[in-house]
């Protein structure tokens, strides 16, 4: 599945008691505002366009980009829930807001500030459509194997309990309530055995489970690294994207990939915080000092990596003439239509599948 971000509407993303949050910002506005003017505008570069006549850059408001309708909404038996959007806001965005401001104002950062910055960065890795799209084929391939393993475990426990009289007690796994799974028992015709049936749906629910798992069970790996805030020369400002955290395995300028792991030695992980500030680590290495200005050739290389890693959009405080060279646009009207239609159907399709499984 591919994706595109719909145009802005006037709805404000807010917490209400009677209506759930509809527009889920996978690139938070509290982050984007640091790349915008005082009036809240920045420039958006589209990577996939329907026509070559579309302008390279468009001036947009930070509230009208980086979101998708019902991206994280959970379809429960009693109705829709925006608990994931609220969880991301409460536990990762809001706590980091002050630390981001301190970093870009060159104020002293305490250990707790770095912890909050890294938590924010981790959430930005897993909450984007690009992360879901990248991992969906792997989740689909794993699903059948996982169901077979689960069925075997359940069968063995039931057989052992039947033979020994053991009482089976529930042992809920971490975040198990978010995994889209149903196990049912169907008696055989002779009444002497039962058929165990396990079912899952690979989609939004799987993604939400992965987010919960990674942000609660493996986050400490990122916090253990040595993080610094880096600068660049004035004519090489940082920009950001709709997939802003780069996990770079770099061997040379023609041999690299963006599949770096959170704990893989020498992986470069970085997130632009403002046009002047970049949160950076190289796993297992001590490389730079805070505030250090990167050598020009390295800053140019990192800017290129940020652009190449973008999914569909690049956001910049100005019409940066270097970005079209780093990331030329793709003109494909059919692809634009297909993606728009997929996102329009996203919530309905995912909700139907999730409620069928829950039923």
Number of C-alpha atoms within 10 A of each C-alpha: 13 17 20 23 19 16 11 16 10 7 11 11 15 12 13 8 7 6 11 18 23 21 23 21 23 23 22 19 19 15 20 25 20 21 24 21 14 9 9 15 21 24 22 23 23 24 19 19 20 14 12 12 8 11 10 18 18 15 15 17 19 26 22 19 24 26 24 23 17 21 24 25 24 23 21 13 11 7 9 14 18 20 14 17 23 18 12 20 17 12 14 21 24 15 16 25 16 13 21 25 16 15 22 16 12 13 10 9 13 10 8 11 19 21 18 22 25 24 21 23 24 21 23 22 21 22 23 22 24 20 16 21 15 12 14 18 13 10 17 14 11 12 17 14 11 14 17 11 12 14 16 13 11 13 15 12 15 16 12 14 13 12 9 9 10 12 11 11 6 6 6 8 8 13 15 12 10 17 20 22 18 14 14 10 11 11 11 10 8 7 8 7 11 14 11 14 12 16 13 20 18 20 19 24 23 21 24 23 18 20 23 22 17 16 18 12 12 14 16 16 13 20 17 13 18 16 24 22 25 22 23 22 14 10 7 16 21 26 26 26 24 22 26 24 25 26 23 22 20 16 10 7 7 7 8 13 14 17 11 19 17 19 16 13 13 17 22 21 22 23 27 27 26 26 20 22 25 23 23 23 24 23 23 15 13 12 12 17 11 15 16 12 18 15 11 12 8 12 19 18 12 16 21 16 20 26 26 17 22 21 21 20 20 24 30 25 22 17 16 15 9 13 20 15 10 16 19 14 17 15 16 13 13 11 17 17 12 15 17 17 13 15 21 14 11 17 18 13 14 20 19 12 19 23 16 12 15 14 9
